[in-house]
Amino acid sequence: MQQKTDQTNPDLDPVLLEIIWSRLIAICDQSAATLTRTAFSTLIRECNDYTCVLLDKQGDSLAENQGTAGSFAGCLPRTMRIILDLMPLDSWFPGDVVITNDPWIGTGHKPDVVIIKPVFSKNRIVGFAANVAHWADISGTIWSASCNSVFEEGIMIPPTKIFNQGILNKSLMDFIEGNVRLPKQVSGDFFAQIASLEKCADLLIELLDEYHLPDLQEISKELQSRAEASMRLAIKKIPNGKYESYLDLDGFENVPLHIKCTVEVMDDHIIVDYGGSSPQTNTGGINCVPAYTAAWTAYTLKSILDPQTYKNEGSYKPFSIKIPEGSILNATYPAPVNARQLVGRCVCSSVLIALQSIIPTKVIADSGSNPDLMCTFYGKGLNEEPFVFVLCIHGGMGASAHGDGISCSGFPANSGSTPIEMMESNAPLIAWKREIRTDSGGPGKYRGGYGQELILEMTGNHQIELAMLSERVNYKAQGFSGGLSGTGYQLGWIDSDQALPSKGLLQVKNGEFLHFITAGGGGFGNPSDRSPTAVVQDLKDEIISETSATEDYKIQT
């Protein structure tokens, strides 16, 4: 259980504090803009698979870019504190940059590369600029679940100074480039992250100079205190008690997994306990590290209970999160973790399901986009050059007590959808169909967000590899308060009854067609309570069929 911090400082000008808070967010946004504009891979530029964060010199988060990936922002403070234990403040110098992709230190799998730069003002550290970005290649089996240990999942970079007082560690850089399929793209993304950190550091120093601030400590303490006080006030509005949920997932190779979540509300703090969840698996890289599980848990609670106020370390102090060691949500080294998002993101669903009965107006129904379908293609392209391309295909979000679910949208990861034009220019693939999946959103007073249907043709001269990462094939997104479930994923070949593996590696040849149908979100409320006008409009838009209008919504067409 976290202890309460001191009361907020009444002597600190609240107007000035708000200005500085807005500036800190703007700094992170500028850092993010630099990263997206200079990155080489579409995964960063188009899919938003990164986060930029400012931390104080204790490693606590101060601000993050808007539209951030919640898991990354939640993991980075813990990453920073582990690194500070390894590298105390007095061992950092201007021009230093530290890199790591250790899953148990960073964000849970090797493709996510964390890079951190100390910010110096007047010859002393005032904070840290940090970012994490998903590289398209880190060697190993690319981004797949087909591994039995973390050793198969690519190179591991322990926390290391890749810049030492401004001098690049060329041996380490050569080692990285020598072990990946796309060295130019990887090094391009690396230097984009460096440019992003430089922008963040420069703007922070400018802010400190403008307001004559010696460092960020007083500001950090005040922002965290206010965020914590706001969260505790929000928790007090929930009835005390224990609330449970049970969530079944497809798992790996037809072995289902189970997440048990108990949310205990005690006055002004919350304990979330995942005791009873499935044990970790040594077949398939779908295990989670504890920081990743905790980050998604805290992100969900923040989004439900107190979404409009300061989002920093203080918001999360009223939460205690218990994750049994050796479980699927707290796997021990060297368990495979490459596809940890397939299970880890679903803790958001488990928290939402647990709390739906007591705060129904604050939650959304379960989402078919949680998690998204990720397809990684790699091999030789039309120009005979090696390529790696990640295609992110979204399902539908769950409906709420206030409206229909958002369709074809990344949740909870805030990931972007890969543009078809970008895919066709970067990979030997052609899209022949991309449209709404009729009847995919769960019926309800408010309909779940709909999924989509996509047909791709392989057009290359060489056989290419495809790594599939998906969930929600057998276990669909649940509806809330009488709403019905959305549809599940359907993955296969055109002109064949054979299904694609939801998690696994396969080969695709020239002229073969792939068929992806994504999941819909759960509905909210009894379908018979839906406005007839809304049903007729959905029917006109071909979002639902006449059968659904008649059977689910009791509307005669």
N, C-alpha and C positions, 0 to 999 in steps of 0.2 A: 504494500500500500504506500502511495506517495504521500509525503508530508506536505502540508500547505506552506506556501511561501509567505514572506512578509507582505503587509498591506502595500497598496500602491502608493507612490510618492505624490502627495498633494502639491508639492512645491514645483513640480515639473509642469511647465506651460502645456496644457492639453492641445492647444492649437499648434504649437511648435512640434509636439510629439506626432500629431496627425500628419503634418507636412513631411516630417522625416520618415514616418512609416510609408507614406505614399512614394517618397523618393527611393526608399529601399526596394519597394516592389518594382518601381520603374528601372532601377539598376539591374535587377534580375531579368526583367523583360528585355532590356537592351543586350544583356549578356546572351539571352536566348536567341534574339534576332541575329546576333553575330554568328552564333553557332549554325542556325538554319541556313543563313545566306552563304556560308563558306563550306558547309559539309559536302562530302562527295556522295554519300550513300542516300538512296531514297528513303531508307528506313528512318533516318534522322530528318531529312528535308521535308518529306511528305507525311510520314506516319507519326511524327511528334514523339518518337521514342527516346526521350531525353528529359533532363531536368537541370535547372541552374539554381543554386542556393547560396545565400550568404549566411555564414556562421560566425558567432563571436569566438573569442580566443579560448573559451572553454569547450567549444565544439557544439554549443546549442544553436539551433536554427533560428535565424532572425526573420528571413523573408525568402520567398521562392517565386519563380516566374509564374505568371498566370497561365492556366491551362497545363499545369505541370502534371506529371504522372505521380499519383498519390503515393505509390509504393516507394519510388525513388526518393521523394522528399522526406518520407518517414524513415528511410534507412540511413540517409547520409549523416545525420547527427551521430548515430551510433558508430558509423564508419569512422567519423572524425575522432571520436573519443578513443576508439581502439588504436588509431594511428598515433594519437597524442601520447598514449601509454608507451608505444614503441619508439616514438620520436618526440621527446619533450619539447616545450616551447623554445628552450635555449639552444636546441639543435637545428633550428630553422634559420635561414638567411635570405636576404632579398635575392630574387631570381630562382629560388628553389621551386620545384614542382614535383609532387608525389603522384604515382600511378599505382593502381591495383585493380584486379578483377577477381580476387579471392571471393568465392560465393559466400563464405561464412563471415567475411569482413564487409563486403560490399552489399549488393542488392540481390543476391541469391543465385545467380548463375554467371558463367564466365563471359558471355558476350557483352554484358554490361560493364563498361570500363569507367571506373571512377578516377577523376583527376582533380587534384587539390593544389591551390596556390596560396601561400600566406600573403596577407596584405600588410605592408609596412608603412607607417607614417612617423616621421621624425625618429627614425632608426629603431622603432619597436613595433611588434606585431599588434595590430588592432583588430584583426579578424581573419577569416579565410574565405576565399572564393572557391566554390566547388561545383563541379558538374558531373553528371553520369550520362553516357550515351551508349546505345546498343550498336556495336560494330557488326557489320554484315558478315564478318568472318573472324573467328578466333582459333582456326584450325579444328581438328577433331571432326566430329560428325555434323558440322554446321549446327543449325538450330533444330534439333530433333529430340525425340524422346527415346530413341533406340540405343540406349547405353545401359551398362550394368554397374558402372562406377564413374566417379567424377574424372578419373584419369583419361577416359575416352572422350571427354567433352572439350578438348582443346588445351591450349597452353595456360598455365596458371602464373600470374604475375603477383608476387607478394608485394606489400607496400615498399616501394623503392623510389628513390629520387631519380626521375628521368631527366630532370634539369637540376644541376647542382651549381648554385650561384650563377645562374644564367647560361651554363655550359651544358649542352645536350649530351646525355649519356648515349653516345653513338653505338656502343656495343649492345646495349639493351634494345635500341631501336632496330639495329640490324637483326638481332635475334627475333624480334617480333615480325619484321617484314619477311624474314627467311622461313617463317613457319605458317604463313597464311597464303591463301590462294590468290588474293587480290591485294598485293602489297601497296600499290598506288592508292587504292581506295581507302585502305586502312590507315595509311600514313596521312592521307588527306583529311580523314575524320579526326585523327589525333591532333593535327595542327589546327583544325577548326575549333576543337575543344580548348586548345591553348589560347587561341585568339579570343574566344569567349571569356576565359578567365582574365585575360589582360584587360578587356573592356570593363569587366566587373570591378577589378581592382582600381583602375584609373577613375571610374565614376565614384567609387566609395571614398577615395582620397579627396576628390573634388568636393564631395559632400561634407566631409569632416573639416576641411579647410574653410569652406563657406560659412559654417556655423561655429567655427572655433571650438570644435569638440576634440578632446585629447584622444578619445577612443570610443568604442561602442558599448562599454560595460553598463553605464547608467541607463542608456537607451534600451539595451537588451533586457536588463532587469525589469524595467518598467513595462516594456511590451509583453514580456512573459507573464508578469504579475497580472496585468489587465486581461490577457487571454485566459489565464487560469481562472481568475475570478468570474469571468463571463461564462466559462464552461461549467464551473461548479453551480452557478445560478441556474443554468439550463438543466443540469441533472436534477436539481431539487424539484423541478416541475414534474418529474416522472415518479409514479408510485414506487415505493420500496418493494423489493421482492426479487424472486428468481424466475427467469424466463428462458425457456429452452427451445432449441430447434435441432432438427435432424435432416441432413442433406445427403442424398445419395448421388454419386458421380459414376461415370462410365469406367474410370480407372484405366488400366493398361492391359491389353490382351484379354479382354472379357472378364477381368477380375475387378468387380465394383469396389469403390471406396466409399467411406462414410465419414462425414464431418459432424461431430456433436458439439454444439455450442451452448454454453450456459452463461447468460448475462445477468449478473446480480447487481441491482441498484441499491446502494446504501447511502442515503441522505445526499451527499454532494460528491460521491465518487462511484465508479463502476468497476466491477471485477468481471472480466471475461475469461471463462475457463473452457479449454478445448479438450478436457479429459474425456476419454471414451471414443476419440477419433481413431481411424484406422492406423495401424503401425506403418512405419516407413517400408518402402518396397526397394528391393535390390534389383528389380527387373523393370526398366523404364524410368527415365529421368524426370519423374513428376513429383519428386519430393520437394519440400519447402524448408528453407532455413528459418529460424525463429524470428529474425529481424524482419523478414519479408511478410510473414504472417502477422506480426504485431503491427507493421506499418499499414497494411490494408484494414486491419481491425480499427486502429485509431482513426484512419482516414474516413471510414464509414461512420463512426460515431460522431466525428466532427461535422461531417456533411449533414447528418440527420439533426443533431441537437443544436448546433451553434454555427451555422454556415457563414454568417455575414461578418463576423468579427475577426480580429487578428488571427492569422494562421501561422503559428510558430510553436516552439517547444512547449510553451506554457499551456497551450490548448490540450496537450496530451498528458499532463501531470496528474489529472484526476483519474486516469485509467490504470488499472493493474491487469496485465494480460498473462495468463498461465497457459503454457503450451508444453505438454508432456514430452520429455526427451525421448527420442526413438519413434515418435509418431510421424505420420505423413506431413505434419505441419512443423515439425522440429527434428529433422533428420540429422543423424550424426555422420561426420566425415568417415569414409569417402563416398557417401551415398550419391547416386546420380541425381542431378538437379536441373539439367539443361532446360526442361519444359515446366519448370516449377509454377509458372503462371496459370497453367491449366487447373491446378488445385488451389493455389494461393489466392487467386482473385475471387474464388468462390467463398472465401470467408466473409466477403461483403454480403453475399446472399444469405449466409447462415446468420449473420447479425440482424439483417433486415427481417428475416423470417421470425427470429426470436422476439423482436420488438413490435411486430405488426399488431399484436392484440392490445397493447397498452398505448401506443402512439400511432394509430392507423393513419392519421392525417399528415404525418411527417415522413413516412416511408414510401418507397415505390415497390411494386411487385417484383418478383424475380425476373431477371433479364436473360434473354437468349443470347445477347452479346457478351455475356459474362461466363466464360471468356470468349474472345473473338476466334474466328478461324484464321490460322496463320499457315501460309504455304511458302516454303523456301525452295526455290528452283536453283540448281547450279549445274555447271558443266561448261561446254563450249558453245558460244553464240554463233550467229550468222557470219560474223567477221573472224571466226576461228579463235577469238580471244576468250579466255575464261570469264565467266560471269557468275555472280550470286545475286539473286533478286528475291526479296521477301514481299509477298502479296498479303495484305491484311484485308479480310472480308468481314464486314460487320453484320451482326444480327440486330434484333429489335430490343429496346429497353422495356422494362416493365411499366405498366400504367400506375397512376397514383389516385388518391382521393380527389384530385383536382383536374385531371385531364388524361388524355391518351398518352401512351408511351411513345417516346421518340423512336423513329424507325431508322434502321441501317446506321446505327451510331455506336461508336466505341464507348463501352462502359464496363468497369469503372476506370479504365486506364487512360481515358482522354486521348486515345490513339486516333490518328487520322486514317482515312480510307485511301489506299493506294490508287491514284488515277490510272485509268485504263491506258491513256495515251503514254504515260510514263512507263507502264509495263511493256507496251508494245515496242517502245524505243530502246528498252534496256534488256529485253529477253526475247527469245525466239517463240513468242506466244501471240496469238490473235484472239481477241474476244468477239464471239459471235452473238452473244446474248447477255444482257444484264438488265434485269427488271424486277419489280416488286413480286414477292411471293404471296399470292392470294391465300387468304385464310391462315396466314402464319401467326398473326398476333392473337393472343388469347382473348376470347370474348369476355366482355364485362360491361358494367355501366360505363367504364372507360376502357377502351380496347388497348391491348398490348401493342407495342411497336412491331411493325412487320419486318420480316427478313427479306432476303433477296435471292435471286437465281442467277447464276453465272455459268456460261459455257465457254471454255477455252480450247483452242486447237494448238497443238505443238507443231511448229513449223521448221525446226532446226535440222541441220544435216547430221547431227550427232544425237545419240541417246543422252538424255539429261536426267539428273536425279531430282526427286521431289520428296521433301520432308513434310509430312502432314502433322499439324498440331491442332486438335479440336476436342471439344467436350460436348455434352448435351445432345448426344445421339440417342441414347436410350432413356435418359432421365431429363425431362423437359423443364423449362422454367415455370415455376408455380405461380398461380394466380392468388390474389389476396381478397379477403372479405367477400367471398362468393364468386370472385372472378375465376375464369378457367385458365388452364395452362396454355402456353404457346406451343408451337410445333418444334420438333427437334431438328438437328442437322441431318441432311441426306447427302452423301458423298459417293460418287460413282463415275463410271465410264458411260459415254453415250453409246447406244446400241449394244449394251451389255447389262446383264443382271448382276454382275459382280460389283460389290461395293468397294470403295477405296478404304484403306485402313484409316481410322480416325487419328491414330498416332503411329507413325512408322515411316520407313523409307521405301520408295518404289522407283522404278525406271519408267520414263515416258518416251515414246518414239515419235518420229515424224508422222504426222497425219492422225495421231490419236487425239480424241476429244475428251476433256474432263468436265464433269458436271458437279457444280457446287451449289447446294441449297442451304442457306443459313437459317438459324433458329429464330423464332419469334418470342417476344416478351409476354409475360403473364398479364392477364386482365385484372381489373380492380372493380369489385362490386358485382352484383347480380346482373347478368346480361339483359334480363327482362326490364331492367330500369334504365337502359340506354335510350337516349332520345331517338324516336323514330326518324326524325330528320337526319340525324347523324348516321343512322343505319342506311338510309336511302342514299346518302352522299357517298358512304363507303362502297356501297354496291355500284353506284355510278362510276366511281373511281377505280373499280375492279380490285379493291383491297379485300373485299369479301365476296363470296359466291352467293348465289340465290339460295343454295342449300343452307349455308350458315345463317343467312338473313331469316330464313323460315324456322330452322331447327334451334339455333342458338338464341336468336333475338325475338322469335315469335312474330316476325313481321311478314305479312302476306305480300308477295311481289306480283 
